[in-house]
Structure formats: C-alpha cells, structure tokens
Amino acid sequence: MTMHQICVRHNFESAHRLPHLNDKCKNLHGHSWWVEVTVSAPALGDDGTVVEFGIFKKALRAFVDEYLDHGAMLGDQDPLASVLADHGCKVYRFGASPPRPDRHDGERSRWQAERHATDLAYPTVEAVAVMLGRVARQALQGMLPCAAGAGLGHVKVTETHTNSAHFVPATSGLPPAREPAAAGTPAAGTLAAGTPAVAGTPAGTPATAGTPAAAGIPAAAGIPAQARQDIDPAAPLTRERSRM
C-alpha cells in the first residue's frame, strides 16, 4: 500500500520533575526538548500535498510556544505546581481536572490547553509525546486542509541527546484525552471506558460534526467536538531512554 508522509519538528525549553520516581528526576530540572510529528496519507491531495507545511507548523508551534516553552510541566498533584503558578510562572499541569463552572475565564482558558493531558498524571517524556500527539491531531481534524485519509503517523519527543520516546497510535485517528467531570458537576452522560460515542459505532470512531462537547467544556473555536475515549491500550509506545 502506498503511503505518503511528512514530518515537522519544533523545539522548546521546559522544566519538569517526576516526584513519583525514586531517582534524581524527582528534582526540578530542565531540558531542551524536541518534538517531531509525522502525518501520513494513502494518496496526495489535489494540491500535491499531505498537509500544507506552513499551516500545520504554525498550529503546532503556537501551542508549544504559548503553553510549554520557558515554563514548567508538572503533575497537578505536585505541590510545586501551585507554588510556581502563584509566583507568576508558566505551568502546564498533567492530570488536571476541569474547573468548576463558576471559575473565572482564565482558568477555563488554561483548561482548554491542559485537557490534552488530563489522564496523564506526570510529565514523563512518554506522556509528553501522547499529549503533543493529541494537539497535532486536533489541528489536523479541526483546522487544516489535508489529503483524504491523512492522519497522525507518529510522535517522537526527545528530552536529552540520549533519551527519547515515540508514540505510535494503533490507527491514524488518535483519541483525545478523556475529560473528567468538573468539580461539583454530575458525571451523568460521561462515556465509560470503551463505550462508543454513538450507539452502533465502533469504539475509536471520531464523533461526527455537531457532537456536543463534554459538559461545561466549550469546543475550541473552529474545532469539532470529539468523542471522549481513552487511549487505545494497543497503541505501541516505544522509548529510547536511560535515567543517566
């Protein structure tokens, strides 16, 4: 089967720490990160492309530059997350829950970015690869003109010259993060793990246009709401790393 692929790369400077690991990574430290995203399609579009490089790079880089670069990626339960945020530092939280409906717009705006990592407890290099895969897939599905059948091929995230992680979805459609109910909001209507978005629809099938967003979470402008499903457990995750 013929397959066409394109690849875009971007870099960012960010701190993180992994307090759940009993090694030196429990200390706050920084890396010069690189992300590499591949998009595949079985045939080229009418314009001879898989996806237009400039538009795709702009979408990916806009997210990275605004939320990750020169900031810190921390678990929501990490006590440093609130300390740094209270001191005006840029913090991207993994494992965060939706804000209550009565919270201010700033919290809701931050949640629109952090929802990509809501089911990922800590910013391991593997989790960062999954999170950025979701960001890339949202850009492909919601904003960009693509060749027919174009989808996410794989994501590689490098934290050091010797450590990297690859995320390869089982299919080109990478499910978005499953969003928990906002604090104080009933979980009614929340899909159980593995439940299809529409009766009779195979699990993993993207929601059709018009599918409502999760309760209290508005869809991002220009991006159709997605079925809330877990990452496919069959999706292979490979890593090239040593904690040295």
Secondary structure, DSSP 8 states (H G I E B T S, - for coil): ---EEEEEEEEEEEEE--TTSSSGGGS-EEEEEEEEEEEEESS--TTS-SB-HHHHHHHHHHHHHHHTTTEEEEETT-HHHHHHHHTT--EEEES-----TTS-HHHHHHHHHHGGGTT--S--HHHHHHHHHHHHHHHHHHT--B-TT-EEEEEEEESSSS-EEEE--SSSS---------TTS--TT---TT--SSTT--TT----TT---STT----TT----------TTS-EEEE----
